[in-house]
Amino acid sequence: MRATDEEVAQARAGYRPTVGLDADIGIERQQGVEGGERFARTALPGGAGLTVNQTLFNGFQTDNNARRAESNVLGQRESLRFTETATLLATVQAYMDVLRNTATLELNRNNVAVLQEQLRQTAFRSQVGELTRTDVAQAGARLALARAQVSAAEAQLTASIGTYRQVIGVEPRQLSPGRPLDRFVPASLDAVVGIGLREHPQILSALHAVDAAEAQVKVLEGRLYPQAGLTGQVAQRYDQEQPGDSAATASISARLTIPLYQGGQEYAQIRQAKEAVSQARVQVEQVRDQVRAAVVSAWGQLEAAKAQVAASQAQVQANEVALNGVREEARVGQRTTLDVLNAQQELLNARVQLIQAQRDRVVFSYGLVQQIGRLTARFISLAVAADSPKTHFDQVKDLWSGVRTPDGR
């Protein structure tokens, strides 16, 4: 963004004069005969001059170059805003993934503890003749599976912590539960699509690209116009003819250049630039279609996540009741050990699905807000210092000189 800001200063340089100072010095040796006498002279010819050039008219090229640069800046600001929304969404995903994987790991560890107790009881009942070695083997196999699931959950949590550190910059510590961003979600799909098509940064960036392309056509057309300017010179020369000679000159002149024909290159460049404008307009429509599809998809994902949370909660409750019933029935011999193990596994799966659904419910709400271009620190009122790209732009747009950036580099 800051690098693009400098394009405006570069374009506006066309309004200003150029000033140059030149100097030269040499040595001159003359030998010959003059009036019947031989002579030898040595001179040190040299001088210095100051030249000032000021463009008066260049076919509005400077104006259009400035407009093109400003459109590029506006487009880059939208690209920066899109990067901000994508970064914040990645932050939410990393945060919720750590919460999900932490909860999943705790469920799997608890499952191991439950299955260890199940195996102990099964082994005891086998010793007294109530159950068989098959029941013991089934319980042992399910315990081994649970321990493998714990290892997989630990690996997933470690990976999500690494992503969290990469995106957010610190290690996760005592994370609070995530909450959906429902207060910024529009009430209907039509409203969501309308906001996305109006405010999405990629669409606005593409529109600014059209403006820049149109300004470039005007810049190239300006090369066919007459060019007018002023040149002022001041010079001092020494030792031009005889030692000690000097002369001072000063001049100011106006120049007018009317291009007639330069081989057709300018005309080809203008035609090429016009085709680029058409291409940029097509890209705007392409981006609009992409944004519309993404917004509709995000809306559908959020609605599905809401339904999934409700269904998963009901599934967990039903599986809890079923597990308690199977255990009671197993005590009186109406259910096998495998039935109990299967009921326990189904409850675990349902709880994991609920955690995943709750994670998706939060992430997809942020994702929908991001797809309409509103997931920014300013819009959702994050408690952070807001950085305005206009600040840097105002610092550099009218600079006449200097090689240091505003931050001192």
C-alpha positions as CSV (number, residue, x, y, z in Angstrom):
1,M,0.0,0.0,0.0
2,R,2.7,2.4,0.9
3,A,4.7,1.6,-2.2
4,T,1.6,2.3,-4.3
5,D,1.1,5.7,-2.6
6,E,4.4,6.8,-4.1
7,E,3.0,6.5,-7.6
8,V,0.9,9.6,-7.0
9,A,4.0,11.6,-6.1
10,Q,5.7,10.3,-9.2
11,A,2.8,11.3,-11.4
12,R,2.5,14.8,-9.9
13,A,6.2,15.4,-10.5
14,G,5.1,16.2,-14.1
15,Y,3.6,19.5,-12.8
16,R,6.9,20.7,-11.4
17,P,10.1,22.0,-13.1
18,T,13.3,20.1,-13.5
19,V,16.5,21.8,-12.6
20,G,20.0,20.8,-13.6
21,L,23.4,22.1,-12.9
22,D,26.3,21.2,-15.2
23,A,30.0,22.2,-15.1
24,D,33.1,21.3,-17.1
25,I,36.8,22.1,-17.1
26,G,39.5,21.1,-19.5
27,I,43.1,22.0,-20.6
28,E,44.0,23.6,-23.9
29,R,47.6,23.9,-25.3
30,Q,48.3,26.1,-28.3
31,Q,51.6,26.3,-30.2
32,G,52.4,28.2,-33.4
33,V,54.0,31.3,-35.0
34,E,52.4,34.7,-34.7
35,G,54.1,37.9,-36.2
36,G,57.2,35.9,-36.9
37,E,57.6,34.7,-33.4
38,R,56.8,31.4,-32.0
39,F,54.3,31.2,-29.1
40,A,52.9,28.7,-26.8
41,R,49.8,29.2,-24.7
42,T,48.0,27.1,-22.2
43,A,44.4,27.8,-21.2
44,L,42.0,26.1,-18.8
45,P,38.6,26.4,-20.5
46,G,35.6,25.7,-18.3
47,G,32.3,26.9,-17.2
48,A,29.1,26.2,-15.3
49,G,25.5,26.5,-16.2
50,L,22.0,26.1,-14.7
51,T,19.1,24.9,-16.7
52,V,15.4,25.0,-15.7
53,N,12.7,23.2,-17.7
54,Q,9.0,23.7,-17.1
55,T,6.3,21.8,-19.0
56,L,3.4,24.0,-19.9
57,F,1.2,21.6,-21.8
58,N,1.7,17.9,-22.6
59,G,-1.7,16.8,-23.7
60,F,-3.1,16.4,-20.2
61,Q,-0.7,13.5,-19.6
62,T,0.3,14.6,-16.1
63,D,-3.4,15.1,-15.1
64,N,-4.3,11.6,-16.3
65,N,-1.2,10.0,-14.9
66,A,-2.2,11.5,-11.5
67,R,-5.7,10.1,-11.9
68,R,-4.4,6.7,-12.9
69,A,-2.1,6.7,-9.8
70,E,-4.9,7.7,-7.5
71,S,-7.1,4.9,-8.9
72,N,-4.3,2.5,-8.2
73,V,-4.0,3.7,-4.7
74,L,-7.8,3.3,-4.1
75,G,-7.7,-0.1,-5.6
76,Q,-4.7,-1.1,-3.4
77,R,-6.6,0.2,-0.3
78,E,-9.4,-2.3,-1.1
79,S,-6.8,-5.0,-1.6
80,L,-5.4,-4.1,1.8
81,R,-9.0,-4.3,3.3
82,F,-9.5,-7.7,1.8
83,T,-6.2,-8.9,3.3
84,E,-7.4,-7.6,6.7
85,T,-10.7,-9.5,6.4
86,A,-8.9,-12.7,5.3
87,T,-6.4,-12.4,8.2
88,L,-9.1,-11.9,10.8
89,L,-11.1,-14.9,9.4
90,A,-7.9,-17.0,9.6
91,T,-7.5,-15.8,13.2
92,V,-11.0,-16.9,14.0
93,Q,-10.4,-20.3,12.4
94,A,-7.2,-20.8,14.2
95,Y,-8.8,-19.8,17.5
96,M,-11.8,-22.1,17.1
97,D,-9.6,-25.0,15.9
98,V,-7.6,-24.9,19.1
99,L,-10.8,-24.9,21.1
100,R,-12.3,-27.7,19.1
101,N,-9.2,-29.9,19.2
102,T,-8.7,-29.3,22.9
103,A,-12.3,-30.3,23.7
104,T,-12.0,-33.3,21.4
105,L,-8.8,-34.4,23.1
106,E,-10.5,-34.2,26.5
107,L,-13.4,-36.3,25.3
108,N,-11.1,-38.9,24.0
109,R,-9.1,-39.0,27.2
110,N,-12.2,-39.4,29.2
111,N,-13.3,-42.1,26.9
112,V,-10.1,-44.0,27.6
113,A,-10.7,-43.7,31.3
114,V,-14.3,-45.0,30.9
115,L,-13.1,-47.9,28.7
116,Q,-10.4,-48.8,31.2
117,E,-13.0,-49.2,33.9
118,Q,-15.2,-51.1,31.5
119,L,-12.3,-53.5,30.8
120,R,-11.7,-53.9,34.5
121,Q,-15.3,-54.8,35.2
122,T,-15.5,-57.1,32.2
123,A,-12.4,-59.0,33.3
124,F,-13.8,-59.3,36.8
125,R,-17.1,-60.6,35.6
126,S,-15.3,-63.0,33.3
127,Q,-13.4,-64.4,36.2
128,V,-16.6,-65.2,38.1
129,G,-18.2,-66.7,35.0
130,E,-20.7,-64.0,34.1
131,L,-18.9,-63.1,30.9
132,T,-16.5,-64.8,28.5
133,R,-13.0,-64.1,27.2
134,T,-14.6,-62.8,24.0
135,D,-16.1,-59.9,26.0
136,V,-12.8,-59.2,27.6
137,A,-11.1,-59.1,24.2
138,Q,-13.8,-56.8,22.8
139,A,-13.3,-54.4,25.7
140,G,-9.5,-54.5,25.3
141,A,-9.7,-53.8,21.5
142,R,-12.0,-50.9,22.0
143,L,-9.6,-49.5,24.7
144,A,-6.7,-49.8,22.2
145,L,-8.8,-47.9,19.6
146,A,-9.5,-45.2,22.1
147,R,-5.9,-44.8,22.9
148,A,-5.1,-44.4,19.2
149,Q,-7.8,-41.8,19.0
150,V,-6.2,-39.9,21.9
151,S,-2.9,-39.9,20.0
152,A,-4.6,-38.6,16.8
153,A,-6.4,-35.9,18.8
154,E,-3.1,-34.8,20.4
155,A,-1.5,-34.5,17.0
156,Q,-4.4,-32.4,15.7
157,L,-4.2,-30.2,18.7
158,T,-0.4,-29.7,18.3
159,A,-0.9,-28.8,14.6
160,S,-3.7,-26.3,15.4
161,I,-1.5,-24.7,18.1
162,G,1.2,-24.3,15.5
163,T,-1.3,-22.6,13.2
164,Y,-2.5,-20.4,16.0
165,R,1.0,-19.3,16.7
166,Q,1.6,-18.6,13.1
167,V,-1.5,-16.5,12.5
168,I,-1.9,-14.7,15.9
169,G,1.7,-14.5,17.0
170,V,1.5,-15.9,20.5
171,E,0.8,-19.2,22.2
172,P,-2.8,-20.0,23.1
173,R,-3.5,-19.4,26.8
174,Q,-6.8,-19.9,28.6
175,L,-9.0,-19.3,25.6
176,S,-12.6,-18.2,26.2
177,P,-15.4,-19.9,24.4
178,G,-16.1,-18.6,20.9
179,R,-19.3,-16.7,20.1
180,P,-21.0,-16.3,16.7
181,L,-20.9,-12.9,15.1
182,D,-24.7,-12.9,14.5
183,R,-25.2,-9.2,15.2
184,F,-23.4,-8.3,12.0
185,V,-25.1,-11.0,9.9
186,P,-27.9,-9.5,7.7
187,A,-31.4,-10.9,8.2
188,S,-31.9,-12.4,4.7
189,L,-30.0,-13.9,1.8
190,D,-31.0,-11.0,-0.5
191,A,-29.7,-8.5,1.9
192,V,-26.4,-10.4,2.2
193,V,-25.9,-10.6,-1.5
194,G,-26.8,-6.9,-1.9
195,I,-24.2,-5.8,0.7
196,G,-21.6,-8.1,-0.8
197,L,-22.0,-6.7,-4.3
198,R,-21.8,-3.1,-3.0
199,E,-19.1,-3.4,-0.4
200,H,-16.8,-6.4,-1.2
201,P,-13.2,-5.1,-1.5
202,Q,-12.4,-7.2,-4.5
203,I,-15.3,-5.8,-6.5
204,L,-14.3,-2.2,-5.5
205,S,-10.7,-2.9,-6.3
206,A,-11.7,-4.2,-9.8
207,L,-13.8,-1.0,-10.4
208,H,-10.8,1.1,-9.5
209,A,-8.7,-1.0,-11.9
210,V,-11.2,0.0,-14.7
211,D,-10.7,3.7,-13.8
212,A,-7.0,3.3,-13.9
213,A,-7.2,1.6,-17.3
214,E,-9.4,4.4,-18.7
215,A,-6.9,7.0,-17.4
216,Q,-4.1,5.1,-19.1
217,V,-5.9,5.5,-22.5
218,K,-6.1,9.3,-21.9
219,V,-2.4,9.3,-21.0
220,L,-1.4,7.6,-24.3
221,E,-3.8,9.8,-26.3
222,G,-2.1,12.8,-24.8
223,R,1.1,11.9,-26.7
224,L,-0.6,12.8,-29.9
225,Y,-1.3,16.4,-28.7
226,P,1.2,19.3,-29.1
227,Q,3.7,19.7,-26.3
228,A,4.8,23.1,-25.0
229,G,7.3,24.1,-22.4
230,L,9.8,26.7,-21.2
231,T,13.6,26.4,-20.8
232,G,15.7,28.9,-18.9
233,Q,19.5,28.8,-18.9
234,V,22.2,30.7,-17.1
235,A,25.9,30.0,-17.9
236,Q,29.4,31.3,-17.2
237,R,32.3,30.4,-19.4
238,Y,36.1,31.0,-18.9
239,D,39.2,31.0,-21.1
240,Q,37.3,30.6,-24.3
241,E,39.7,32.3,-26.7
242,Q,42.5,33.9,-24.7
243,P,43.6,33.4,-21.2
244,G,41.5,35.4,-18.9
245,D,38.6,35.6,-21.3
246,S,35.1,35.0,-19.8
247,A,31.6,35.3,-20.8
248,A,28.2,35.1,-19.1
249,T,25.0,34.2,-20.9
250,A,21.4,33.9,-19.9
251,S,18.5,32.8,-22.0
252,I,14.8,31.8,-21.8
253,S,13.0,30.1,-24.6
254,A,9.7,28.5,-25.3
255,R,9.3,25.4,-27.3
256,L,6.4,23.8,-29.1
257,T,6.4,20.3,-30.5
258,I,3.6,19.0,-32.7
259,P,3.8,15.3,-33.3
260,L,2.8,14.3,-36.8
261,Y,3.7,10.7,-37.3
262,Q,6.1,8.4,-35.4
263,G,5.6,5.1,-37.2
264,G,2.2,4.1,-35.7
265,Q,3.5,3.0,-32.3
266,E,1.4,5.5,-30.3
267,Y,-1.8,4.4,-32.2
268,A,-1.1,0.7,-31.4
269,Q,-0.6,1.5,-27.8
270,I,-3.8,3.4,-27.6
271,R,-5.7,0.5,-29.2
272,Q,-4.0,-1.9,-26.8
273,A,-5.0,0.3,-23.8
274,K,-8.6,0.4,-24.9
275,E,-8.7,-3.4,-25.1
276,A,-7.2,-3.5,-21.6
277,V,-10.2,-1.4,-20.4
278,S,-12.6,-3.9,-21.9
279,Q,-10.7,-6.7,-20.2
280,A,-10.9,-4.8,-16.8
281,R,-14.6,-4.4,-17.2
282,V,-15.1,-8.1,-17.9
283,Q,-13.0,-8.9,-14.8
284,V,-15.4,-6.7,-12.7
285,E,-18.3,-8.9,-13.8
286,Q,-16.2,-12.0,-13.1
287,V,-15.4,-10.9,-9.6
288,R,-19.1,-10.0,-9.0
289,D,-20.1,-13.5,-10.0
290,Q,-17.4,-15.0,-7.7
291,V,-18.5,-12.8,-4.8
292,R,-22.2,-13.6,-5.3
293,A,-21.4,-17.4,-5.4
294,A,-19.2,-17.1,-2.3
295,V,-21.8,-15.1,-0.4
296,V,-24.6,-17.6,-1.2
297,S,-22.3,-20.5,-0.2
298,A,-21.4,-18.8,3.1
299,W,-25.0,-18.2,3.9
300,G,-25.9,-21.8,3.2
301,Q,-23.0,-23.0,5.3
302,L,-24.1,-20.9,8.2
303,E,-27.7,-22.0,8.0
304,A,-26.6,-25.7,7.8
305,A,-24.3,-25.2,10.8
306,K,-27.2,-23.8,12.9
307,A,-29.3,-26.8,12.1
308,Q,-26.3,-29.2,12.7
309,V,-25.8,-27.7,16.2
310,A,-29.5,-28.4,17.1
311,A,-29.4,-31.9,15.6
312,S,-26.1,-32.8,17.3
313,Q,-27.4,-31.6,20.7
314,A,-30.5,-33.8,20.3
315,Q,-28.2,-36.7,19.2
316,V,-26.0,-36.4,22.2
317,Q,-29.0,-36.4,24.5
318,A,-30.5,-39.4,22.9
319,N,-27.2,-41.3,23.0
320,E,-26.8,-40.5,26.7
321,V,-30.2,-42.0,27.4
322,A,-29.4,-45.0,25.1
323,L,-26.1,-45.7,26.8
324,N,-27.6,-45.6,30.3
325,G,-30.3,-48.0,29.1
326,V,-27.8,-50.4,27.5
327,R,-25.7,-50.5,30.6
328,E,-28.7,-51.3,32.8
329,E,-29.8,-54.0,30.3
330,A,-26.3,-55.4,30.2
331,R,-26.3,-55.8,34.0
332,V,-29.3,-58.2,33.8
333,G,-28.0,-60.0,30.8
334,Q,-30.2,-58.6,28.1
335,R,-27.3,-56.8,26.4
336,T,-23.8,-57.8,25.5
337,T,-20.5,-56.1,26.2
338,L,-20.3,-55.2,22.5
339,D,-23.6,-53.4,22.8
340,V,-22.3,-51.3,25.6
341,L,-19.1,-50.5,23.8
342,N,-21.0,-49.5,20.7
343,A,-23.3,-47.3,22.7
344,Q,-20.3,-45.7,24.3
345,Q,-18.6,-45.1,20.9
346,E,-21.8,-43.6,19.5
347,L,-22.0,-41.1,22.3
348,L,-18.4,-40.2,21.9
349,N,-19.0,-39.6,18.1
350,A,-22.1,-37.6,18.8
351,R,-20.2,-35.3,21.3
352,V,-17.3,-34.9,18.8
353,Q,-19.8,-34.0,16.1
354,L,-21.4,-31.4,18.4
355,I,-18.1,-29.8,19.1
356,Q,-17.4,-29.6,15.3
357,A,-20.8,-28.2,14.7
358,Q,-20.4,-25.5,17.4
359,R,-17.0,-24.6,15.9
360,D,-18.5,-24.4,12.4
361,R,-21.4,-22.3,13.8
362,V,-18.9,-19.7,15.0
363,V,-16.5,-19.8,12.1
364,F,-19.2,-19.7,9.4
365,S,-20.8,-16.6,11.0
366,Y,-17.5,-14.8,10.7
367,G,-17.0,-16.2,7.3
368,L,-20.3,-14.7,6.0
369,V,-19.4,-11.3,7.4
370,Q,-16.0,-11.7,5.7
371,Q,-17.6,-12.6,2.4
372,I,-19.6,-9.3,2.4
373,G,-16.4,-7.3,3.1
374,R,-17.3,-6.2,6.7
375,L,-14.9,-8.3,8.8
376,T,-12.6,-5.4,9.6
377,A,-11.3,-4.1,12.9
378,R,-13.1,-0.8,12.3
379,F,-16.5,-2.3,11.4
380,I,-16.7,-4.9,14.2
381,S,-15.2,-2.4,16.7
382,L,-12.2,-4.3,17.8
383,A,-10.3,-2.8,20.7
384,V,-7.2,-2.0,18.6
385,A,-5.6,1.1,17.3
386,A,-7.0,1.7,13.8
387,D,-4.5,2.3,11.1
388,S,-5.6,4.6,8.3
389,P,-3.9,4.1,4.9
390,K,-4.7,7.7,4.1
391,T,-2.2,8.9,6.7
392,H,0.8,7.7,4.8
393,F,-0.8,8.9,1.5
394,D,-1.1,12.4,2.8
395,Q,2.5,12.3,4.0
396,V,4.0,11.6,0.6
397,K,1.6,12.8,-2.1
398,D,3.0,16.3,-2.3
399,L,6.6,15.8,-1.3
400,W,9.0,17.7,-3.6
401,S,12.2,16.0,-2.4
402,G,13.6,13.7,0.2
403,V,14.7,10.0,0.2
404,R,13.5,9.0,3.6
405,T,10.2,7.4,4.2
406,P,7.8,9.0,6.7
407,D,8.8,6.4,9.3
408,G,12.5,7.4,9.0
409,R,14.0,4.7,6.8
